[in-house]
Amino acid sequence: MVSLLRKYQQSLMIFVTAMVIVAFVWLYNGTRLDKIGVDQAFRVYGKTLSKTDIERTAKRFHLAMALGLRDLIGGLSGGVYDKTQAFENFVWNSFVLDHEANALGISPTNDEVVEAMKKLEIFQTNDTFDPLKYQEFGQTVMGPNGISDAQVEDIVRDELRLRKLLDLIGATVEVTPEESRAVFTQQHQKMDVSLIRFAVADFAAAVQPKDDEIKKYFEDHKNTLKTSETRVVRYVRMELNEKEKELKGKDRVAALQKQSERAEKFGQALLEKGDFNSIAKANDLKVGVTLEFAEAQPCPEFAEVTQATAQAFRLTEKEPNSDAIQTETGFYMLHLDKVTPSRPLTFEEAKPKIVAAIKDERGHNALVSKGNETRAKVQVALKAGKSFADAAREAGQKVELVPPFSLADLESEQGAAAEIAEKAVELGERDLSDFVPTNTGGYILHMDKREPVDNSKFKKELDAQLASLRNRKRYAAFVQWMQLCRKAADVQSLEVARPRRS
C-alpha cells in the first residue's frame, strides 16, 4: 500500500488477480541488469554512482511498466523499440530527469501524486478508482518484490515531473493545418499498387551441388558443422486443476498461492540435498521425464513454457535443480538428468545440411540477379510508354494486383503486407521500386495510382489530427532536449578494481 493513498482510504479489502502476478514476474525478470553493467561504477553529473544506485534505478523501469506509466517509459526510453536500448536509456535518463526537474524547481505536490495514482488504469473499474485493485497491487506486486510505499510514490512523482517538463518544452510546438493534411494524406490516402513476385524456392530448386563442391564446403566449415547440445530433464508440475482454472480474482490467486507454497516447499527440500524423485513422491507429485531435446527445438512438454527450456539449459551437474518456474496456471520444477554435448558432424550427417545451404545461397544469388534484371527490363518498357502489365509480360513475368489500401488500413498488420505498404509510400505516381528481397523471395512494386483523399473525412478528423500531431511533435522535442541533457550529464564508466583470482 502507498502511504499517501492510505490517508484517503482507511479501509481497503484484499482483492488480487493472477494476471498481475504473472505480468510482474515477467516484467521484473524480462531484462537483465548486467546489460548496462551494474557490476561497474559510473559517474553522472560528476557524481560517482555505486552498483546499488544503478540497480535501484534499473528496477524502476519494471515498476513503471507494471504501473502502466506510459509517459515516463516513453519519455525516458527515448522512443526506441529495442528493449535493451530502451532499458538503458530509461536508467541514465532517470538521473537526467531528476537533475533537470530539481534545477527547474519542478516538484509535484502530494495531492497531485494521489490524484495521479487514483487515475492509473491499473486501479480503475468502470473509469473509477477501485480501492480493491489498489490493494491488489500492494498484495501481489509490492509485498512479494520488496517494493516500498516511497518507491511507488517516487515513480508516480517522476511521471508527473516528466509531464510538466513535456508541457514546458512542448509549449512552443505549433502544428499547421497544412502539416496535418500532409500527415493525414500519408496515413489515409488509398494506393493502388501491383507487383511482380519472386519465390526463392523456385531458384533454389534449380541448384544441384556437385560432390566436390559439397566436400569442399564440408572442409571449409568443419568448425561450425556440429550437432546441437541436447538434454533430458525430469520435472514436476504443481498446477491448478480444471475447476480451479475457471476461478477469477482472489479465489484464483488463493488457489495459485497454494501451488506457490508447494513449489517453495519442494525447492527448499531440494536445497537440503534431497532426492528429486523421493521428494516428489513425498509430496504426491508425478515425475515426468522428457525425451532428449535441443534448446532450439523444445520438447512437447515445454512447448508452451518457453522459460522452462531456457532454465533446462542453465542447469549443471553441480546445480541440477531449477528454481520454480511460474506459468499462468502453476509452477514447474526441473532436474537435469542427462547432457549430450555438441559434437562435430560426420560428412554423411552434414551432407543434407550442406546441400540445403548451397542451394539456399545460390538460390538467393540467382533470385537477386533475376530480380534486378527484370526490374531493368520493365523500367525500359515503362519509359517507352507501355503499361506495367505489358512490360512485365515482355519480361516473362506475371503481375499480381493488390487491393487498394492505405497505411491506416494496415495499422495492426505485420509481415509482408506492412512491408509492401511502407515501400509503396516511398513511390510516386507510376513509379517503380527497386527489387526488394524478402525472407522467402522478393518483389518489384509499381504504384498504379493514388486515389483522392476524402476531404469530408479530413475536415471531420482535423481537430483530432492536429492534437495527435502536436503531441507527437511535443514528444520529439522532449526527446531531443533529453538527448542534449544526457550529453551534459557526461555519463562515464569507471574502472573498478577486481579481486585477483587465487
Phi and psi in degrees as a GROMACS rama.xvg file:
@    title "Ramachandran Plot"
@    xaxis  label "Phi"
@    yaxis  label "Psi"
@TYPE xy
-96.7522  132.95  VAL-2
-61.0558  -39.8178  SER-3
-64.9708  -41.4297  LEU-4
-69.4516  -27.4711  LEU-5
-60.8902  -29.2647  ARG-6
-66.5588  -26.6277  LYS-7
-98.7535  -16.8058  TYR-8
-128.318  97.4609  GLN-9
-77.0566  -30.314  GLN-10
-127.581  112.481  SER-11
-124.665  131.637  LEU-12
-88.1104  155.288  MET-13
-84.335  120.816  ILE-14
-147.092  114.144  PHE-15
-127.414  156.584  VAL-16
-131.051  149.76  THR-17
-66.904  -30.0887  ALA-18
-61.7878  -37.5459  MET-19
-65.399  -40.6424  VAL-20
-60.628  -52.864  ILE-21
-62.0209  -44.2193  VAL-22
-61.7816  -43.9371  ALA-23
-72.1302  -36.723  PHE-24
-57.8373  -43.955  VAL-25
-65.6542  -46.9383  TRP-26
-64.0175  -42.3738  LEU-27
-70.6956  -25.3149  TYR-28
-109.11  6.19149  ASN-29
-76.3208  -18.7445  GLY-30
-135.101  125.023  THR-31
-77.7406  136.484  ARG-32
-69.8772  -22.65  LEU-33
-69.6262  -8.32656  ASP-34
-62.6879  -28.2818  LYS-35
-109.294  12.0583  ILE-36
73.8585  50.423  GLY-37
-71.0829  -7.04814  VAL-38
-85.6236  4.8325  ASP-39
-110.028  166.772  GLN-40
-102.065  151.833  ALA-41
-135.012  158.842  PHE-42
-120.36  126.895  ARG-43
-130.536  127.9  VAL-44
54.0179  33.6549  TYR-45
78.8085  0.482114  GLY-46
-104.093  132.102  LYS-47
-80.0524  130.768  THR-48
-109.303  136.962  LEU-49
-85.257  171.419  SER-50
-56.9225  -40.1851  LYS-51
-63.7337  -41.3045  THR-52
-59.8554  -45.6849  ASP-53
-70.1316  -42.7229  ILE-54
-62.8813  -40.135  GLU-55
-63.4817  -42.4892  ARG-56
-69.4422  -37.691  THR-57
-61.0595  -40.7409  ALA-58
-68.709  -18.1973  LYS-59
-66.8792  -25.7318  ARG-60
-58.2583  -46.5147  PHE-61
-71.1462  -34.7716  HIS-62
-66.1956  -39.6831  LEU-63
-62.4128  -39.4722  ALA-64
-67.1747  -41.6535  MET-65
-63.3018  -34.2589  ALA-66
-84.5468  -12.0629  LEU-67
74.7553  36.0609  GLY-68
-83.5803  80.0999  LEU-69
-64.468  -41.2577  ARG-70
-63.1425  -43.8825  ASP-71
-65.7639  -45.3295  LEU-72
-64.3185  -48.052  ILE-73
-65.2293  -42.9454  GLY-74
-68.2089  -40.7  GLY-75
-85.5432  -23.3306  LEU-76
-78.7561  -14.0054  SER-77
82.7687  13.9597  GLY-78
71.8226  20.7976  GLY-79
-93.5719  157.02  VAL-80
-97.7077  -21.1651  TYR-81
-68.7672  124.051  ASP-82
-62.2581  -44.4772  LYS-83
-64.2712  -42.9333  THR-84
-66.8474  -40.267  GLN-85
-61.4487  -41.4849  ALA-86
-62.0657  -47.0813  PHE-87
-63.8856  -44.9469  GLU-88
-58.3389  -42.6479  ASN-89
-58.2756  -43.784  PHE-90
-62.0876  -55.0955  VAL-91
-70.4034  -36.3246  TRP-92
-71.6643  -18.5798  ASN-93
-63.8019  -40.8908  SER-94
-67.3855  -36.4759  PHE-95
-64.7113  -45.5411  VAL-96
-58.0319  -46.5818  LEU-97
-61.3249  -44.4695  ASP-98
-65.0086  -47.6961  HIS-99
-71.2467  -38.1483  GLU-100
-64.8131  -40.5387  ALA-101
-64.9993  -40.4499  ASN-102
-63.5017  -33.4773  ALA-103
-93.0649  1.34208  LEU-104
69.4976  29.3072  GLY-105
-90.7167  110.83  ILE-106
-146.064  100.145  SER-107
-59.0028  146.637  PRO-108
-77.8561  166.019  THR-109
-60.6614  -38.4637  ASN-110
-63.3719  -39.9679  ASP-111
-64.8017  -38.6492  GLU-112
-63.635  -44.6949  VAL-113
-61.1119  -47.3112  VAL-114
-63.5541  -38.5815  GLU-115
-65.3104  -40.3229  ALA-116
-66.0588  -38.3492  MET-117
-69.1167  -18.0288  LYS-118
-95.7408  -3.04973  LYS-119
-64.3039  137.925  LEU-120
-58.4523  -34.0705  GLU-121
-64.8612  -19.3117  ILE-122
-107.087  16.5809  PHE-123
-104.174  144.518  GLN-124
-136.819  119.44  THR-125
54.5121  44.1151  ASN-126
62.8177  25.1013  ASP-127
-133.557  142.77  THR-128
-58.1354  128.49  PHE-129
-114.279  107.412  ASP-130
-60.2003  -25.7933  PRO-131
-67.1298  -39.4251  LEU-132
-71.4248  -30.5354  LYS-133
-65.8027  -43.8368  TYR-134
-64.8199  -35.9963  GLN-135
-55.1647  -45.096  GLU-136
-64.387  -40.2611  PHE-137
-63.1698  -39.4404  GLY-138
-77.6963  -37.3694  GLN-139
-98.3869  -23.0306  THR-140
-114.044  -56.6437  VAL-141
-64.6743  -54.0382  MET-142
-58.7132  -57.2297  GLY-143
-61.5617  -26.1533  PRO-144
-105.3  10.687  ASN-145
65.436  33.6834  GLY-146
-93.3362  127.379  ILE-147
-87.9056  164.246  SER-148
-55.2759  -44.5866  ASP-149
-63.4238  -35.2942  ALA-150
-65.3849  -40.4119  GLN-151
-68.7914  -43.7038  VAL-152
-58.5777  -43.5769  GLU-153
-64.1467  -40.3887  ASP-154
-74.0557  -32.3059  ILE-155
-69.1786  -36.3306  VAL-156
-62.5883  -38.7581  ARG-157
-64.1166  -38.5212  ASP-158
-57.849  -42.7442  GLU-159
-69.746  -38.8166  LEU-160
-63.0461  -41.0125  ARG-161
-65.0829  -41.1359  LEU-162
-61.686  -40.0516  ARG-163
-66.1288  -40.717  LYS-164
-65.2342  -39.071  LEU-165
-61.277  -43.6703  LEU-166
-63.9832  -40.6817  ASP-167
-66.1685  -48.1277  LEU-168
-71.758  -34.8482  ILE-169
-84.9558  1.94855  GLY-170
-64.206  -27.6371  ALA-171
-93.0471  -1.29736  THR-172
-73.8472  129.508  VAL-173
-123.967  146.069  GLU-174
-128.488  125.417  VAL-175
-91.3086  157.106  THR-176
-57.5653  -31.2772  PRO-177
-65.1765  -42.196  GLU-178
-63.4218  -42.2136  GLU-179
-63.0424  -40.5226  SER-180
-65.754  -37.9472  ARG-181
-63.0174  -42.3744  ALA-182
-68.2906  -42.4366  VAL-183
-60.7417  -42.4021  PHE-184
-62.2482  -45.3913  THR-185
-61.2693  -36.5249  GLN-186
-82.577  -34.1546  GLN-187
-114.242  -9.20274  HIS-188
-70.0407  127.682  GLN-189
-72.7751  138.943  LYS-190
-120.108  134.298  MET-191
-104.677  114.706  ASP-192
-128.764  158.66  VAL-193
-137.647  161.965  SER-194
-149.637  161.015  LEU-195
-108.121  123.159  ILE-196
-109.296  141.873  ARG-197
-123.23  141.181  PHE-198
-111.196  126.682  ALA-199
-64.2418  -29.1708  VAL-200
-59.927  -33.0162  ALA-201
-65.0947  -35.387  ASP-202
-82.2812  -38.2292  PHE-203
-64.5127  -34.936  ALA-204
-62.5215  -26.6662  ALA-205
-83.3133  -9.92525  ALA-206
-85.639  125.897  VAL-207
-126.121  91.7744  GLN-208
-61.3148  142.576  PRO-209
-87.6486  158.812  LYS-210
-58.1412  -41.4133  ASP-211
-67.0957  -30.467  ASP-212
-68.7477  -40.6139  GLU-213
-64.9947  -43.0509  ILE-214
-65.3063  -40.9328  LYS-215
-63.3451  -42.1347  LYS-216
-60.1872  -41.9185  TYR-217
-60.8075  -46.4077  PHE-218
-64.9225  -37.5371  GLU-219
-74.4842  -22.4755  ASP-220
-121.873  23.9067  HIS-221
-55.0301  -38.03  LYS-222
-68.0397  -20.3812  ASN-223
-108.242  -10.34  THR-224
-88.2743  88.7891  LEU-225
-134.576  159.179  LYS-226
-75.201  161.226  THR-227
-82.8336  144.434  SER-228
-63.7897  137.036  GLU-229
-123.198  159.347  THR-230
-140.685  156.839  ARG-231
-124.562  130.166  VAL-232
-129.613  149.83  VAL-233
-93.8741  155.114  ARG-234
-153.484  155.86  TYR-235
-127.947  150.884  VAL-236
-120.815  133.779  ARG-237
-117.556  92.9962  MET-238
-123.478  160.902  GLU-239
-64.8974  145.542  LEU-240
-79.066  174.796  ASN-241
-58.5967  -38.3693  GLU-242
-67.8454  -42.0145  LYS-243
-67.6713  -28.9013  GLU-244
-64.3402  -19.0168  LYS-245
-87.0868  -8.45924  GLU-246
-69.2012  155.966  LEU-247
-126.983  164.187  LYS-248
55.7817  -139.052  GLY-249
-66.151  -27.4902  LYS-250
-67.3951  -40.4952  ASP-251
-65.9981  -43.1628  ARG-252
-66.8295  -35.8129  VAL-253
-61.6619  -40.6061  ALA-254
-67.223  -41.211  ALA-255
-65.1194  -35.1372  LEU-256
-62.942  -36.5095  GLN-257
-63.3309  -41.1748  LYS-258
-68.7361  -34.5087  GLN-259
-62.7943  -41.3263  SER-260
-65.5959  -37.0727  GLU-261
-64.3548  -42.3803  ARG-262
-64.4996  -40.7985  ALA-263
-64.1354  -42.5646  GLU-264
-63.8032  -42.0057  LYS-265
-63.137  -46.0852  PHE-266
-63.0701  -38.5525  GLY-267
-63.5698  -40.8923  GLN-268
-63.2509  -38.5545  ALA-269
-64.9311  -38.2012  LEU-270
-62.9375  -27.6341  LEU-271
-85.6475  17.2762  GLU-272
67.72  33.4678  LYS-273
-79.3175  161.591  GLY-274
-80.3509  132.988  ASP-275
-56.5958  -49.2215  PHE-276
-65.2978  -41.3596  ASN-277
-65.3626  -40.8671  SER-278
-65.6083  -40.8802  ILE-279
-61.1813  -44.7905  ALA-280
-62.9124  -42.1529  LYS-281
-65.1012  -25.6062  ALA-282
-102.988  13.7213  ASN-283
57.6534  44.406  ASP-284
-116.441  136.83  LEU-285
-83.1512  132.526  LYS-286
-93.5588  125.39  VAL-287
-102.661  153.772  GLY-288
-129.465  127.671  VAL-289
-81.4091  161.855  THR-290
-77.2973  168.188  LEU-291
-62.1535  135.69  GLU-292
-144.894  153.774  PHE-293
-99.3429  160.489  ALA-294
-63.8055  -34.0836  GLU-295
-80.8474  -10.9313  ALA-296
-132.654  78.3474  GLN-297
-58.5926  151.777  PRO-298
-71.1383  156.632  CYS-299
-55.9179  -34.3133  PRO-300
-62.4482  -28.5133  GLU-301
-108.103  13.8177  PHE-302
-57.7796  -36.3799  ALA-303
-99.1416  3.21175  GLU-304
-127.672  76.3815  VAL-305
-59.8702  -32.6862  THR-306
-68.0378  -22.9469  GLN-307
-67.4334  -41.5516  ALA-308
-63.5177  -43.9263  THR-309
-60.9056  -42.9388  ALA-310
-63.5644  -41.2332  GLN-311
-58.7286  -34.3032  ALA-312
-90.2007  6.10059  PHE-313
-100.288  -13.6175  ARG-314
-71.2467  149.031  LEU-315
-131.996  170.753  THR-316
-62.71  -34.2682  GLU-317
-76.3832  -32.6122  LYS-318
-124.928  75.3425  GLU-319
-83.6307  -6.49285  PRO-320
-109.09  137.065  ASN-321
-85.6306  165.756  SER-322
-74.0694  170.823  ASP-323
-66.0193  133.961  ALA-324
-108.737  114.904  ILE-325
-88.6964  138.435  GLN-326
-123.503  -177.837  THR-327
-69.6227  -19.0829  GLU-328
-120.164  7.53119  THR-329
159.072  -145.323  GLY-330
-142.344  148.675  PHE-331
-114.579  149.275  TYR-332
-130.174  135.734  MET-333
-117.705  152.804  LEU-334
-136.557  127.73  HIS-335
-73.6193  123.553  LEU-336
-100.725  -42.6535  ASP-337
-154.17  141.579  LYS-338
-124.776  124.496  VAL-339
-107.042  106.132  THR-340
-64.1554  157.405  PRO-341
-65.0355  145.733  SER-342
-142.092  159.732  ARG-343
-64.1187  141.538  PRO-344
-77.2135  145.01  LEU-345
-73.6365  168.145  THR-346
-60.0392  -44.395  PHE-347
-65.8335  -36.901  GLU-348
-67.846  -37.3359  GLU-349
-80.4558  -22.5099  ALA-350
-53.0263  -48.8806  LYS-351
-58.9183  -38.7459  PRO-352
-68.0286  -38.0487  LYS-353
-66.2061  -44.913  ILE-354
-59.3862  -45.0704  VAL-355
-62.6863  -40.0172  ALA-356
-65.3878  -43.1719  ALA-357
-65.8135  -44.4066  ILE-358
-61.8755  -40.5556  LYS-359
-66.2716  -46.1016  ASP-360
-63.724  -48.5632  GLU-361
-70.4482  -34.2532  ARG-362
-61.2361  -42.9789  GLY-363
-66.8646  -40.1292  HIS-364
-61.6723  -43.5598  ASN-365
-66.2979  -37.132  ALA-366
-60.4477  -49.86  LEU-367
-63.0348  -42.4909  VAL-368
-61.4349  -45.7567  SER-369
-66.6336  -39.1612  LYS-370
-62.2263  -45.8116  GLY-371
-67.3026  -39.5608  ASN-372
-62.8021  -44.3894  GLU-373
-64.1795  -42.459  THR-374
-59.6925  -41.9451  ARG-375
-63.7981  -42.6809  ALA-376
-64.7127  -43.4876  LYS-377
-65.0595  -39.3723  VAL-378
-62.4763  -41.9931  GLN-379
-62.4691  -43.9154  VAL-380
-65.7596  -37.2862  ALA-381
-64.7204  -41.4086  LEU-382
-65.5303  -24.1075  LYS-383
-83.4893  2.43156  ALA-384
96.2736  6.45992  GLY-385
-84.4392  156.562  LYS-386
-73.8084  161.7  SER-387
-60.9865  -40.8783  PHE-388
-62.8552  -43.7305  ALA-389
-67.3098  -40.3206  ASP-390
-63.6709  -41.5311  ALA-391
-65.0473  -40.9361  ALA-392
-62.6398  -41.5088  ARG-393
-63.6033  -29.7929  GLU-394
-86.1536  3.87547  ALA-395
79.8513  24.4104  GLY-396
-124.161  158.833  GLN-397
-102.883  149.703  LYS-398
-100.683  135.924  VAL-399
-108.744  122.787  GLU-400
-85.4535  138.283  LEU-401
-108.699  129.193  VAL-402
-56.0313  143.541  PRO-403
-52.6173  139.686  PRO-404
-152.117  162.73  PHE-405
-126.23  166.451  SER-406
-60.7647  -37.0848  LEU-407
-62.4754  -32.9711  ALA-408
-65.1168  -24.8012  ASP-409
-111.961  20.5622  LEU-410
-55.8158  -37.0992  GLU-411
-96.7537  3.19932  SER-412
-83.1959  152.644  GLU-413
-136.17  171.668  GLN-414
80.1934  -144.62  GLY-415
-60.0189  -43.5445  ALA-416
-60.4508  -43.4908  ALA-417
-66.9976  -39.4352  ALA-418
-63.05  -42.6918  GLU-419
-64.201  -40.734  ILE-420
-62.3285  -44.1578  ALA-421
-64.467  -37.9989  GLU-422
-69.6142  -38.043  LYS-423
-62.8845  -37.1624  ALA-424
-59.053  -29.1353  VAL-425
-76.2379  -15.3759  GLU-426
-93.6171  142.042  LEU-427
-88.8233  176.46  GLY-428
-56.5331  128.643  GLU-429
67.1831  14.5099  ARG-430
-79.672  156.124  ASP-431
-118.233  131.723  LEU-432
-77.8773  166.815  SER-433
-68.9391  171.621  ASP-434
-69.6026  127.9  PHE-435
-110.453  108.722  VAL-436
-71.3591  147.23  PRO-437
-132.182  177.239  THR-438
-63.3033  -31.5991  ASN-439
-106.298  -1.41033  THR-440
163.711  -115.106  GLY-441
172.531  176.289  GLY-442
-155.665  161.346  TYR-443
-119.887  127.084  ILE-444
-107.601  140.094  LEU-445
-124.829  129.778  HIS-446
-85.1085  102.322  MET-447
-69.3686  -48.921  ASP-448
-169.742  159.724  LYS-449
-110.503  126.731  ARG-450
-80.9942  153.693  GLU-451
-60.1148  146.444  PRO-452
-75.4997  142.653  VAL-453
-75.4371  99.9226  ASP-454
-63.5258  -35.8373  ASN-455
-64.9849  -37.7391  SER-456
-68.7538  -37.9662  LYS-457
-62.7627  -45.8145  PHE-458
-63.9678  -37.5548  LYS-459
-65.9946  -34.6939  LYS-460
-103.03  9.27956  GLU-461
-58.3114  -48.2085  LEU-462
-61.5798  -45.177  ASP-463
-64.9893  -37.6214  ALA-464
-65.8546  -43.2849  GLN-465
-61.3161  -43.7002  LEU-466
-64.0246  -43.1096  ALA-467
-64.3195  -44.9807  SER-468
-66.9185  -39.401  LEU-469
-61.3894  -40.8889  ARG-470
-65.2491  -40.978  ASN-471
-64.726  -39.0589  ARG-472
-69.3293  -33.6704  LYS-473
-62.3414  -44.7686  ARG-474
-64.8306  -40.9581  TYR-475
-61.3111  -42.1361  ALA-476
-65.0126  -39.5461  ALA-477
-65.5785  -43.2857  PHE-478
-62.3259  -40.5345  VAL-479
-63.9812  -43.2543  GLN-480
-62.0552  -42.1932  TRP-481
-63.7276  -36.5938  MET-482
-64.3193  -40.2508  GLN-483
-65.2336  -41.6784  LEU-484
-66.3652  -35.3573  CYS-485
-62.3906  -39.5883  ARG-486
-63.513  -40.6825  LYS-487
-66.4608  -27.6634  ALA-488
-67.4162  -24.0896  ALA-489
52.6418  61.646  ASP-490
-68.0724  123.82  VAL-491
-128.865  138.356  GLN-492
-87.2484  131.509  SER-493
-105.137  142.232  LEU-494
-72.0152  133.436  GLU-495
-115.47  129.464  VAL-496
-66.2782  129.017  ALA-497
-107.156  143.107  ARG-498
-63.0715  140.851  PRO-499
-73.9436  144.9  ARG-500
-78.2827  138.296  ARG-501
